[in-house]
Amino acid sequence: METYHRGAFLQAGIDVAFVQGNHSFSRKGTVRGLHFQGEFPQAKLVRVVRGEVFDVVVDVRKQSRTFGESLGLVLSADNRKQLFVPEGFAHGFLALSDEVELVYKCGDVYHPEDEHGVLWSDPDLGIDWPLERVGEICLSEKDRVLPRLKEL
């Protein structure tokens, strides 16, 4: 299957030169995010090559008319959907299957000193995480202490 075609993206108004590719592994119940970079924002093209996730993006651009709005959808190896994450959006996911492999292209390299985030469970975001599908949540300490959106 074709997973990326620059011409098709350009026709859709998406002009990103991807410069880095990442591959992550997670187990069921793992929440990663919601992460973003401030000074070096990254556009991302996300897809799942094994398993299933509930993938979420949140607009964190303070001057945007859609600031704080979120979108969540299921990405899986079976449905082969991809999600384009524009610059200025936080991104995260919940692993829904026993094992998940997620791959993503980035429009800028990772700058660890510039990483920021929003608490995944911030009630102001109104994200309807399908927690009933996973049982216990696994969260890194880094993600556990992220601020709510209104604290940024």
Summary of the structure (lengths in Angstrom):
residues: 152
radius of gyration: 14.9
end to end distance: 40.1
largest distance: 42.3
contacts: 433
relative contact order: 0.28
helix: 14%
strand: 41%
